[in-house]
Amino acid sequence: MRRRKTKEDYLKRTNRYTIMFNDRELNALNAFFERYKISNRSRYMREAIITAILKKFDEDYPTLWEEKEPNLFSKNLN
């Protein structure tokens, strides 16, 4: 028998995404983490990225009237 997926199974992080930094960016990140005593760096960066994405979604929320520029929710995103 297969085990049924629980809520925790859906929340497991199984996908990897890699980013690269130049030396100056990495030094800035390390100085920031050290200054603010951030020990869980991946959690901090994940939360910062998701926060920025959700903020952008809120700014680009579709309205009743079409805007001239296409946005994230437009059908034609060429």
C-alpha atoms as an extended CHARMM CRD file, in Angstrom:
* protein
*
        78  EXT
         1         1  MET       CA              0.0000000000        0.0000000000        0.0000000000  PROA      1               0.0000000000
         2         2  ARG       CA              1.0600000000        3.5400000000       -0.6880000000  PROA      2               0.0000000000
         3         3  ARG       CA              1.2500000000        6.0340000000        2.0700000000  PROA      3               0.0000000000
         4         4  ARG       CA             -1.0880000000        8.9920000000        1.6300000000  PROA      4               0.0000000000
         5         5  LYS       CA              0.6390000000       12.3620000000        1.3520000000  PROA      5               0.0000000000
         6         6  THR       CA              0.2200000000       14.5470000000        4.3850000000  PROA      6               0.0000000000
         7         7  LYS       CA              0.3270000000       18.3200000000        4.6030000000  PROA      7               0.0000000000
         8         8  GLU       CA              3.9680000000       18.1490000000        5.6900000000  PROA      8               0.0000000000
         9         9  ASP       CA              4.8630000000       16.1860000000        2.5540000000  PROA      9               0.0000000000
        10        10  TYR       CA              3.5950000000       19.0260000000        0.3940000000  PROA      10              0.0000000000
        11        11  LEU       CA              5.6510000000       21.5540000000        2.3500000000  PROA      11              0.0000000000
        12        12  LYS       CA              8.9660000000       19.6990000000        2.0030000000  PROA      12              0.0000000000
        13        13  ARG       CA             11.5240000000       21.6030000000       -0.0350000000  PROA      13              0.0000000000
        14        14  THR       CA             12.6450000000       19.1940000000       -2.7270000000  PROA      14              0.0000000000
        15        15  ASN       CA             13.5020000000       21.6330000000       -5.5300000000  PROA      15              0.0000000000
        16        16  ARG       CA             16.8990000000       23.2760000000       -5.7730000000  PROA      16              0.0000000000
        17        17  TYR       CA             17.5940000000       26.6670000000       -7.3340000000  PROA      17              0.0000000000
        18        18  THR       CA             21.1400000000       27.9720000000       -7.5120000000  PROA      18              0.0000000000
        19        19  ILE       CA             22.2950000000       31.5790000000       -7.8030000000  PROA      19              0.0000000000
        20        20  MET       CA             25.7830000000       32.9520000000       -8.1800000000  PROA      20              0.0000000000
        21        21  PHE       CA             27.2990000000       36.1370000000       -6.7620000000  PROA      21              0.0000000000
        22        22  ASN       CA             30.3880000000       38.0920000000       -7.6900000000  PROA      22              0.0000000000
        23        23  ASP       CA             32.9770000000       38.8150000000       -4.9930000000  PROA      23              0.0000000000
        24        24  ARG       CA             31.5470000000       42.2160000000       -4.0270000000  PROA      24              0.0000000000
        25        25  GLU       CA             27.9940000000       40.8720000000       -3.7260000000  PROA      25              0.0000000000
        26        26  LEU       CA             29.1650000000       37.9340000000       -1.6300000000  PROA      26              0.0000000000
        27        27  ASN       CA             31.1890000000       40.2150000000        0.6570000000  PROA      27              0.0000000000
        28        28  ALA       CA             28.1420000000       42.4540000000        1.1260000000  PROA      28              0.0000000000
        29        29  LEU       CA             25.9480000000       39.4480000000        1.9570000000  PROA      29              0.0000000000
        30        30  ASN       CA             28.4640000000       38.0400000000        4.4160000000  PROA      30              0.0000000000
        31        31  ALA       CA             28.8660000000       41.4300000000        6.1170000000  PROA      31              0.0000000000
        32        32  PHE       CA             25.0760000000       41.7430000000        6.3780000000  PROA      32              0.0000000000
        33        33  PHE       CA             24.6760000000       38.2610000000        7.8370000000  PROA      33              0.0000000000
        34        34  GLU       CA             27.4500000000       38.8970000000       10.3170000000  PROA      34              0.0000000000
        35        35  ARG       CA             26.1990000000       42.3380000000       11.3560000000  PROA      35              0.0000000000
        36        36  TYR       CA             22.6380000000       41.1640000000       11.9830000000  PROA      36              0.0000000000
        37        37  LYS       CA             23.6770000000       37.7490000000       13.3580000000  PROA      37              0.0000000000
        38        38  ILE       CA             21.7080000000       35.7670000000       10.7770000000  PROA      38              0.0000000000
        39        39  SER       CA             22.6470000000       32.1260000000       11.1630000000  PROA      39              0.0000000000
        40        40  ASN       CA             20.1290000000       30.5380000000        8.7860000000  PROA      40              0.0000000000
        41        41  ARG       CA             21.1800000000       32.1940000000        5.5330000000  PROA      41              0.0000000000
        42        42  SER       CA             19.0850000000       30.0870000000        3.1810000000  PROA      42              0.0000000000
        43        43  ARG       CA             15.9250000000       30.8080000000        5.1780000000  PROA      43              0.0000000000
        44        44  TYR       CA             16.6630000000       34.5370000000        5.1680000000  PROA      44              0.0000000000
        45        45  MET       CA             17.2840000000       34.6500000000        1.4020000000  PROA      45              0.0000000000
        46        46  ARG       CA             14.2310000000       32.4740000000        0.6810000000  PROA      46              0.0000000000
        47        47  GLU       CA             12.0080000000       34.7770000000        2.7540000000  PROA      47              0.0000000000
        48        48  ALA       CA             13.5050000000       37.9080000000        1.1700000000  PROA      48              0.0000000000
        49        49  ILE       CA             12.9230000000       36.5730000000       -2.3470000000  PROA      49              0.0000000000
        50        50  ILE       CA              9.3570000000       35.4310000000       -1.6520000000  PROA      50              0.0000000000
        51        51  THR       CA              8.5620000000       38.7570000000        0.0610000000  PROA      51              0.0000000000
        52        52  ALA       CA              9.7830000000       40.6840000000       -2.9890000000  PROA      52              0.0000000000
        53        53  ILE       CA              7.7550000000       38.4560000000       -5.3210000000  PROA      53              0.0000000000
        54        54  LEU       CA              4.5540000000       38.8100000000       -3.2990000000  PROA      54              0.0000000000
        55        55  LYS       CA              5.0290000000       42.5760000000       -3.1200000000  PROA      55              0.0000000000
        56        56  LYS       CA              5.3870000000       42.7170000000       -6.9180000000  PROA      56              0.0000000000
        57        57  PHE       CA              2.2440000000       40.5680000000       -7.3290000000  PROA      57              0.0000000000
        58        58  ASP       CA              0.3490000000       43.0590000000       -5.1470000000  PROA      58              0.0000000000
        59        59  GLU       CA              1.6090000000       46.0030000000       -7.2050000000  PROA      59              0.0000000000
        60        60  ASP       CA              0.7060000000       44.3260000000      -10.4980000000  PROA      60              0.0000000000
        61        61  TYR       CA             -2.7290000000       43.1410000000       -9.4670000000  PROA      61              0.0000000000
        62        62  PRO       CA             -5.1430000000       43.2950000000      -12.4370000000  PROA      62              0.0000000000
        63        63  THR       CA             -7.7140000000       46.0890000000      -12.4820000000  PROA      63              0.0000000000
        64        64  LEU       CA            -11.0880000000       46.4800000000      -14.1270000000  PROA      64              0.0000000000
        65        65  TRP       CA             -9.5430000000       48.5970000000      -16.8710000000  PROA      65              0.0000000000
        66        66  GLU       CA             -6.7240000000       47.3240000000      -19.0330000000  PROA      66              0.0000000000
        67        67  GLU       CA             -3.4420000000       49.1140000000      -18.6280000000  PROA      67              0.0000000000
        68        68  LYS       CA             -1.3030000000       50.0180000000      -21.6280000000  PROA      68              0.0000000000
        69        69  GLU       CA              1.6710000000       47.9830000000      -20.4620000000  PROA      69              0.0000000000
        70        70  PRO       CA              1.2860000000       44.2170000000      -20.1180000000  PROA      70              0.0000000000
        71        71  ASN       CA              1.6270000000       42.8760000000      -16.6090000000  PROA      71              0.0000000000
        72        72  LEU       CA              2.1420000000       39.4690000000      -15.0110000000  PROA      72              0.0000000000
        73        73  PHE       CA             -1.5200000000       38.5650000000      -15.4110000000  PROA      73              0.0000000000
        74        74  SER       CA             -1.8430000000       39.5920000000      -19.0620000000  PROA      74              0.0000000000
        75        75  LYS       CA             -2.5340000000       36.8820000000      -21.6040000000  PROA      75              0.0000000000
        76        76  ASN       CA             -0.0690000000       38.2740000000      -24.1740000000  PROA      76              0.0000000000
        77        77  LEU       CA              3.3520000000       38.3600000000      -22.5110000000  PROA      77              0.0000000000
        78        78  ASN       CA              5.5680000000       38.4470000000      -25.6200000000  PROA      78              0.0000000000
